[in-house]
């Protein structure tokens, strides 16, 4: 009876799911649940009484089981698991993921991977809602159900933050594939994590696998300093069938007192801190500073003590400067780079850059065998260390958390590149591009060429065809950055101009051209008139990277719209700081941005790692690849070289295309990373110096006045009063574009107009009306009679054929009797219209009458 009452109460709560889904309706005060009558917390206050988390989850489960997923569009499955997804849909898809994946594979197979990625992200669902843990649990259970096929994705997406995400990935892969070598490496690293909840998840995962590898981890955690971890030890031994339980000593939980201590505690493990003591901290503290039993040993120090030692050195400028004196040249160089440049940097790149050995090889016992393992040298443990595994090969990278970078910046001497360093004279380069304000006389021509539809695009994308770029470059007399070079460099400026002008939503006006340019870039920098899914995107400048469509859509769309806006504003403020008419090194300007934390991350680093890749030329060692190149993803360690630098150079080329900057550059070459078949990674790699022009200063608002009056070419138009001939005296490229659209050129300054020339490219009545309006606006508002009659006739002849949708055409069999019957029968003649070649037309409303009449003469018709 009680069970029936409980079920009835749950069914009643289905009407109040919105109340349960709202985090505002929950309270942490302990009380009795109206459903199960248990005293619980937290509880949700609903019109049917207070409900505990378990009962609330049961209600969502009942509703999820009733959902008709077959009626959902596949995109709704992804949206449900995205950050914007609401709780009901999210739990429904997590519990019924296999069905959703199967339906997605039928509707859009290419979206299955994105759906699985969204599933994995829910392992870190950290919304401030009491049911957030139920969401993560549902995602974990689904991953375990899917099994080994999802392990590579879990390993690839694994990140340390938020800790819930990391812990649940560890728990999931540990349960699914404990024998996987990459999983074991992850578990061993997680067992040393500073967060006790992560270490606890490691114990939970190994409790189901009694192996020698699991026992090694178990022994390492058996004496863990945190009671939360030690409490799990008996559960593991019980799961393994053990009865002897090691007595545990309860240690009070560590209380971190200062912000710098919080950062240090989070950034370094106890083992790392002990090694740093032996490397560096022993210079500042001696054995008498500690109270330990027996002889002093660093192993007797607790992590809290070590955290405070290192925090003391980091937070005191004098002590920090002394620390710098104990660093080797290699460590100091790496420290400066990581502090000021930020990001992750590959160990191999750092080794070559600073000629220093960062890794060492150690002999270790593993699975009863002696194996060689690479590990970081102790003196480099000041930095965070990350391991990457790909194609049976390990790579490593170093980085510093942003909190530590900020702390170190306050103590380190500011590098000279932290300021913009102008030059009056620069070293020679192969090319110098100076617009000389040509853009002033050309911008309206460029805009009109694009807006009048002269460009042609590829069928399957919005990419402009190479032939269309060549035609525009020739017609508009565009000065290119590289004249007569290979295909990769041809029409670079035309490409930059057209990509921008086709998508930047420019509104033409009668203002002078310099005012038009100023308005265009004001709208661009302030992100006005920008629709994320339609407008110009700066990440489109990353020509060399594949997978950008994944970044721009779905789950990542909103965050990358934010990136776009932030970077535009950063570029605006950065360009305004440039000294007008003086050269600046592009490398200096990028370092200035990095050192002053100017946001240039046009793509989230996590998204770049998951989706963006390039074909890297294999040079030298091809041990794991038979090809001359390999597909490489933009991991955090490659972000600076493979994405940030090419993007920054590309943006400067874009601004130069519009006369804002002058450039000095060479043929593109990259000595760090090369794309297959090229000596460069990006076509923009040759950039060396930039200079803000007078026009650029005016566009950016640095100068109040442009200071020049542009000369505008004006041509005279004459309409023949008897023939449809247009003559033009003088040169006007913009007017020439209009004439080319209306007529056929018959001599240097003469155009002939007829029906064919006027109607070419027109496909609708609206387009014809627009052409007539163009003629009136650009050629003559009050043309001679012969022209007015021509225009009126054009409009009058639009749509002379009126379709009659109800008429059906049939062809008669070549039988004399049937043909005679159709021609002579008085009843059939009322409903049948005769056409050529034995065809007849019948109105659909008379089909039954015609069918019945023909059946009266023995003609049976089973379809009509």
N, C-alpha and C positions, 0 to 999 in steps of 0.2 A: 504494500500500500504506500509506504514511504517513498519507494522508488518511483511509483506512478506520479505521486505528487511532485517529486523532484523534476521528472521529465516534463510534466505539464508547466511547471514554473520556467524551465528552460525554453520551451516553445513560446511562452508568453514574452520572454525577453527578446525574441527575434525581432519584435517591432521596435526595439530600442537599441539597435546596434550602433547607431550614430552617437548615442550617449556613452556607450561603452568605449567606442573608438576615440572619444575625446579624452585627452589626458587631464583636462581640468575637472573632470567629474570624479576623480579618484582621490582617496584620502589614505594616509598611512596610519590612521588610528585603528587600533584593534577592536573588532566587533564581530557579531555573529552574522554569517552569510545567510541570506534569505533562501538560498537554494539548497545547499548541503548542510546548513545549520552548524557548520564548524566555526570556531572562533579563529579568524584569520586577519591578515593584513598584507597588502593594501586591499581596499574595498572600493567598489564603484557604486555611487549612489544613483539608482535608477527609479523610475516611477513604480517599479515592482519590488522595490526594496534594495538593500545593499547586496552586492554580488562580489564574490572573491575571484581571483585571477583564474583559478581552475574552472569554475563554472562559466566564467566569461569565455574562456577558450573553448569549452564544450559547445557553447552557443554558436560561436563562429564555425566550429567544425560541422555542426548540424546544417548550417546554412551553406557551407562549402559543398557538402555532399549533394545538395539539391541543385547546384548551379548547372546550367546547360552550357558547358564549355564549347560544344560544337557550334553554338550560335555566336561565339565571340570572334572578332577579327584577330588575326595573329598578333597584330601590333599591340593589342590590349594586354596580351600576356606579358610582353616586355615592360609595358608601362606599369603594370601591377607590381613588378619587382624593382622598379626604378625608385629613386629617392622621392619622387612625387606621388608614388602609388599609395592608395589609401589602405587601411589596415585589413578590411574585409577581403578585398581582392588579393592583397599580398598573401595572406594566409591561405586563401583558396588555391592559388597557383602553387604555393610551396607544398601543400598537402597533395595536390593532384598534378604535380609537375610532369610526370611521365605522359599523361594525357595531353597536356598543353604542348609538350615538345613534339609529340606525334602529330598533333593538329598543325603546328607550325611547319613541320617538315613537309606536309602536304600542300600548305598554302604558299610558303616561301622558305624553301630549304636553306637558303643562304642566311636566314635570320636565326637558325637554331643555335649557332655559336654564341650570338649576342644574348640569347635567352639564357644559355648556360652560364655566361659571364655574370649576368644579373643575379642568377641564383647564388653564385659564389659570393657576390658582394653582400648578400643578406646574412652571411655568416658574421658580418661586422655591423649589423643593424643596431644603431646606438641612439635611436630617438628617445627622448625623455618620456617614455610611456611604460606603465607597469607590465605590458605584454611584450615589450621589446625582447625579453629573454625567450619568450615562447616563439617569436619569429626566428631568432637565431637557432633555437633548438629544432624547429621545423626544417630550416635550411640544412642543418647538419644531418638530420635523419635522411633527408632526400639525397644528399651527396653520398652518404653511406649506401643507400639503396641503389644508386646508379652504379657504384662500384669503381673498378680500376680505370674505366674509360675517362673518368673525370679527374684522376690524380694529376696528369700533366698540367691541366688548367689550374688546379689548386696550387701546385708548386710554382707555376709561372706568375700567378696573381698574388702570391704570398707577400705581405708587407707587415712591418712591425706595428704600425699604427692604423686604426685604434687597436688596443691590446686585445679586445674581444675578437676582432677579425683574425689576428695572429693565433690566438689561443684555439679558436674553433677550426682553423685550417690544420693546426697541429693535431687536434683531436680527430679530425676527419681522416686525414691521410694516415695517421697512426693506426686507426681502426681498419681502414681499407687495405693498405698495402705495406705492412710492417717490414716485409722482406726487401722492399725497393731501396736501393742504395741511396738515392737522393732523399727519400723519406727519412731514412736513418740519420743522414747528415743533418737534416732539418730538426729532427727530434733531439739529437745531441746538442745542437746549438740552443734549442728552446729550453733544454734542461738547465742551461746556464743563464737564462734570461733573468733580468733584474726583477721582473714582476712575479710574485709568488703564485698568482692565479694561472699564469702561463705554465709555470713548472708543475702546478697541480694538474693541468690538462695533460701534460706528458705522462704523469703517473696513471691517470684515468685511462689513457690510450694503451699503455703497456700492460695494464691489468688483464687484458684479454689475450696476451701473447707471452707465454712463459718460455722465453728463449734466452740464450746466453747474451745476446745483444741487449735485450730488455733488462736482464739482471744487472748488466753493467751500469745502465742508467739508474736502476733502482738503488744500487749501492751508493751511487754518487749523491742521490737525493735522500737517502735514509737518515742522514744527520743534518738535513737542511735547517738553516737558521730560523726559518719562519714556521710558526706552529700550524698555520693553515696547510702547509705542505706536509708536515709530519703527521697530521691527523689522517692523511690518506694512506700512509704506509700500512696500517693494519688491514685496510680494505684490499690493498694489492696482495698482501701475503695470504689473506683469506681466499681471494680469487684464485690464487695459485695453489691453494690447498695447504697452506702453511699454518702451523699452530703456534710456532715460537715467534713472539713479537718483541721486538727490541724496545726497551723502556725509553721513553721520550722525555727530554727535559724541556719544559715550557720556558721560552724566552720572550720577554716582553717585546711587543711590536716596536720597530724603529720609528722614532718621531723625527722627521727632518725639520730643522728649525729655520733655515734661511733659503731664499730663492736659489742661490748658487749651489747650495747643498742638494736641493731638489734636482737640479740639472745634472750634477755630478752623479748622484745616486742612480738616476735614470740612465745615464750614458755609459757607465762602467760597471762591469761585474766585479765581484770580490776578488776573483783570481787575477783580473787585469790590474786592479788597484794594488795588489801585492807586488806584481811585477814592476809597476810604475814606482813603487816605494824603493825597490832595489835599484832601479835605474836612476831615479831623480830625487825622490822625497827624502832619502837618507842624507842628502846634503843640507836639509833644513831641520831635521829632527834627529835626535839620538835616542839610544835605548833608555836613558833616564827619564824621557818624557812619557813613558808608558808604565803602567802597573800590570805586570804579568807574573804568573807563577813560574818559578824556576828561571832558567836562562832565557834571554830574549830571543824570540823568533818572530819574523813577520807573519808567519802562519798562525800565531796566537792572537793577532789583532782582529778585532771584529770589523765588519764592513763599515759600520757607522763611524768608527774611529778613522778608518782610511779615507772615508768620504770627507770628513772634516779636515783632515790633513791636506788633501788635494784642493779642497774648496778654499782653505786659508791661503794657499799659494796663488790660486787663480784670482782671488778677490783683492789681493794686496799688490799694488803696482810695483813696489820695490822688490817684493819676493818674486813676482812674475818676471821682472827683468833679470833677476838672478837665475831663474829657471831657464830663460833664453840663453844665458851664457853656458849652460850645461848641455845644450842641444848641439848635435853634430850639424854640419853644414847641410847635409841632405834633409834632416828632420826640419831644420829651420826653413829651408826652401819650400818644403811641402806645407809646413804650417802657414807661411805667408800666402801661398796659393789658395789653400782651402779656406782660410779666413777671409781673404779679400775677394776671391772669385766665386766662392760658394760652390754648391752642387757636389756631385760625386765625380771622382777622377779615377780612371783606370790605373792600376798599379804599374802595368807595363808602360803606359804613357809617361807616368811620373818617373819611372826608372830611366827611360831614354832622355827625358827632358832635363833631369838633374844629375844624371850619371851616378845614381846611388842604388844600392841593393836594399830593397824593402822586405823581401821574402827570404825565408830560410827553409832548408829541408831538414826534417827530423825523422828519425827511425822510431816507429811505434809498433806495438803489438796489437793486431786487429784480427779477430776471428782465428786466434792461434798462430797467426803468421806475422812476420816482420815486414812492415810496409813503409815506404817513404811517403811522407806527407809534407806539403808546403804549408807554412804558417807564417804569420807576420812576425818580424823581428820585434823584440821587447821595446826597443827605443821608439818604435812607431805606434805603440799602443795608446799614445795620446789621442789618436784619431780613431774614429769608428771604422769598422772593417766589414765589408760585405762580400760574400762568395756567390758567384754566378756559375751555373752548370748548363752547358749546351754542347750537344754532339760529342759526348764522352770527354769533354774538355772543361777544365775549371778556369775561370778568370776571376780577378779580384779587383775591388775598388775601395778607395778611402774617401771619407767625408767627415764633416763636423756638423753636429746639430746646430741649427740657427741660433739657439740660445747661447751656446758656447762661442759661436762666431761673434755675436754681439758683445759678449764679455771680453773676448780677446781684442776686438777692435779698439776698445777703450784703453788698452794697455800697449798695443803695438804702435810703432812709429808709422805715420801715414805715408804711403808710397807716393811718389811724385805723380804717378798716373791717376791719382785720385782727383787731380785737377785737369782741366782741359788745357793742353799745351799747344798754342798756335805757332805756325811757321810763316815767315815771310817768303822763304824759298824752300823748295822741296827737292829731293833727289829725283833724277830723271826716271820717268816711267815710259812704257811703250805707247801709251795712249793718254790723251787729256781730252775730256769732254767739257766744253763750255757752250752752253746754250745761247749766250749772247742775247737773251730776250726774244729769240725767234718764236718761242711759245706764244708770245703776245699776239703775233700776226697769224698764228696757226690754230689756236685753241678752238675758235668757233668752227673752223673747217673740220677739225677732228671730231667735235661733238656732232656736227651735222652729218658727217660721213657715217658715224655709228648709228645715230638716231634714224636715218633714212633707210636703214636696213641693207646696206651694201655688204656687210660681213656675212660670211657663210660659216655654219657650224657643223661639226660632225654629227652623224645621225643619232648616236647612242650617248652623247654627252654634250655639255655646254662648251666644249673645247673649240676654239676658232681654228678653221682649216689653215694650213700653211700657205695655200694659194691665195686665200683671202688676205692674210697678213702681207704677202708680197704685193698684191694689188693696192692695198691701202698705203703701204710704204712708198710705192711708186707714184700714186696719184697725189698724195698729200706732201710729197717731197720730204719725208721724214729722215732726219739725220740719225743714223744708227750708231750704237756704241762700238760695234765691230763691223766694219765694212768688208764684204767679200771674204768672210771667214767660214769655218765649217758649219754644218747644219745646226749644231747645238747652239751656236752663237748668232746665227742669222736672225734678224728681225727681233732682237731682244727688246729694244725700246718700243717697237710697234706692239709687241705682245703685252708689255707692261701698260702701255697707254690704253689699248683696247680692253684688256681685262678690267681695268679701273673704270673706264668710261661706260662700258656696257652694264656695269652692276652698281655704280655709285649713285644712281637715282638723281641725276643732275637736272635741274630745272633751268632752261634757257631764259635769258632776260636781255633787255636792251642796254644793260650797263656796259661800260668799257671792259675790254678783255681782262685787264688786271683785276677789276672788281669781281668779274665772274670767277677767276681763279681763286681769289681770296674767299669768296663765298663757298666754292666747292670744298676747299680744304678746311674752312671753318666748320662746315657740316661734317666733314670726315673726322676731324680731330675730336669734336664734341659728340660724335656718334649720333648726330641728328639724322632723321629720315632713314635710319638704318633698320631694316627688317632682317633679323639674323638669317632666316632661311632664303632670302632673296638678294640681299645687298652684297657689297664687296667684302671679302674676308682676307685679312692679312695672311692667314695661314696658307692661302692659295699660292703664296710666293715660294713655298717649299717644294719646288718642282721636282727635286731629287728624291723625295720621300713617297713611299707607297702606303696606302691604307688611310688616307686623309678622310675619305667618306665616312669611316667609322667614328672619327673624331667629331664630325660636324653634325651628326644626327643622333636621334634617340636619347639614350641615357646621358650622353656627354654634351648635348646641345646647349643646355642652359649654362653650364659651367664655362664653356668655351665662348659663349656670348660675353660673359663677364671678362674673360681673358682679353677678348677683342677690344672691349671698351677700355680696360685698364692700360693695355699696351698703346693704344692710340693716344691716350692722355699722357703717358710716359714719353712717347716720341715727340709730342708737341712741346712739352716742357724741356726736353733734352735739346731739341733743335734751337729753341729760343736762347739757350745758354751759349750757343756757338758764336764766336766773334765774327761779325760780317767781313767778307772779303779777305779772310785769312785762312790758310790751309790748316787742317787738323788731321792727324793720323786716324784712320778708321779704327785701328787697334786701340789707340788711346781713348777714343770716344766710347768704345765698348767697355773698356776697363773702368772708365769714369762711371759708367752706368752700374756696373757690377759692384764697385767699391762703395757706391752711395745707395745701394739697394734699390735702384730704379727698376721697376718691374717690366721685364721684357719677355716673360714666359708666355708665348703665344699659344702654347699647348701644354696642358697639365702633364707633369713628368710621369705620372702613373699611366695616363692614356698613351703617351708616346712609347712607353715600354711595352704596352700591350698590343698596340695597333700599327705603329709607324716603323717602317723598315726601309732599307736601301740595299742595293747589290754592291757589296764591297769587293774591290779587286783583291784577289788572293796573291800576295807577293811573298815568295819564299816558301814557307812551310805549308804543304797541302796534305798533311797527314790524314785529315778527316774529310777531305773534299777532293773529288776528281775534277771538279770544274775550276775555271780560272776566276771564279767569283763565288761568294756565298751571300745568302740573305742574312742581314744583320739587323736586329731590332734596336731602337734608340733607347737603350737602358739608361738609368741615371748617370752611369759612368761615361756615356757617350753623348749625353744631352748637350753639353757645351760645344763640342766639336762638330757633332753631326746635325744639330738643330739650331742652337742659339746663334752661333757665328754665321752660318749661311743665311739665316733669316735676317739678321741685322744688316748684313751687306746687301741683301736683296731689297730691303726697305730703302736704303740709301740710293740704290739705283732707281727705284720707283720715284723718289722725290726729284732726282736729277732729270728724269724723263719729263717732268713738268716745270723745269727751269728753276727749282728751288735751290738746288745744289749744283756745283761743278764737281767733276770727278777726275782723279788721276789714277790710272790702273794699268795692269799688265794683262796678258792672256791668262785665263784662269789656271791656277795650279795649286795643288794641296799636297803638302809633304807629310801630313799626318794620316789622312784617310782619303782614298781615291775610289770613285765609282768605277764599275767595270767599263772597259773600253775607253777610259778617259784618264787624263793626268790630274783631274780635279774631282771633287765631290759635287760641287754646285757651280753653275755657270757664272756665279757672282764672286768666285774665290779670288779673282785677280785684283780686287779693290785695295788701294793703298791709302789715298788721301781724299778728303772732301773739303769743300769750301762753300759757305753760305753766300748766295748771290744777293744783289740788291733787291731783286724781285722777291726772292725767298724771304728776306727780312721784312718786306712789306706784307707778304701773305701771312707771315707768322705774327704780325703785329709788333715786331721789334722796331720797325721804322714806321713813322706816321704817314709818310708820303712816298709814292713810287718814284717821283722825281723825273719821270719821262712822259712824253705824250706820244703814244704809238701812232705810226702812220698806217692808215687803213686804205687798202686798194679799193677804188670805186670804178665800176664799169658801167657803160650806158647800154640799155636794152632798147631795141627797136623792133616792133611787130609790123610785119608786112600787112597792108590793108586789104590785099586781094588774095594772097596765098598764106598758107599756114607755115610761114618761115619766120624764125627769130634770128636777129643779128645782134652781136655783142661787140662793142668797142672798148678796148682796154682789157686788163686782166683782173679777174676776181675768182679765185678758186672756189669760194663758197657758192657763188652764183653759177659757176660752171657745173657744180654738182647738181643744182636744181634743174638746169637745162638738160643735163644728161639723163635725168630721171623722167623728163617730159618728152624729149624728142631724140632723133637720130642725128649725129654730127655729120654734116655733108661737106664742110670745109673748116678751116682753122677757127673761124668765128661765126659759123652759121649752123643752125639746127632746123631740121624739117620735122614737123609734127603731123601725125596721122593717128587713126584709131589704134593701130598696133603699137606704136611707140608710146602713146599715152596710157594705154591699158596694160602694158607689160608690168609684171610683178603684182598686178591687182588680182585679188582672189575674192573680194567681197564688195558689196555696195558701199560700205563704210570707207574702204580704201580708195574707191573712185572719188567719193565726196571729199576725202582728205587731199587727194591730188588736185582737185578743182580749187579747193581752198588754198593749197600751196601756190598754185598759179596766180590766184588773185592777190595773195599776200606778197609774193616775191617778184612776180613779173609785172602784172598790171591789174589794178582794181577795176579799171574801166577800159577794157580792151576794144579794138575796132569791131565792127558788126560781124565780120566773118569769123572772128575768134569767139565772140559771145554766142553766135549761132552754133558753133562747133561744141562749145561747152554745154549749152542747153541740150543739144542733141545727144551728147554722151549721157547726160543724166536721164533724159527721157527714154533712152533705149535700155536702161537697166532692167533686167529680169523680164524679157518679153515672153518667156514661156512660163505659164502658170501650171505647176504640177497639180494633178488631181489624184490624190492618194487613194481614192476608193476604186479607181479603174484597174481591172485585171486584164492582162493580155494573154490570149490563147492562140495557138496555131492549129488549124484544122488538118486532119488527116487528108491526104489527097484522094478522096473518094467523091466521084461525081454526084452521087445521090445526096451525100451530106452537104456538099457545097451548094447544090441546087436548093435543098431544104432551107439552109441559112439565108439564101438570097431571096426566096419567094414566100416563105411562110409569114403570114401577116402578124402572128403573135410574136414570133422570134424577132421580126424586124423592129418591134417596139423596144426591145431590150438589148439588141446586139448592134454594135457599130462596126462596120467593115473597114479593114485597113489593108495595106499592100501585102502581097506575097502570102495569101491565105491566112492572114492574122485577123482576129476579131477582138474587140474590147467589150467587156461586160462590167457594169457597175456592180460592186460587191453586194449591194442591197437587192439586186435582181438575180443573183446566182441560183437560188432555189427554184425560181420560176423557169429559167432557161433549162436547168437540169430536168425538171419535171416534164417540160414540153418535149425535150429530146427523148426521154424515156418512153413517151407516148408513141414514138416512131421506132422503138426497139433499141435505142442507143443507151446502154447502161453506163453510168459514170459513178465510180466509187470515190473519186476525189475531185473537187472543183474549187 
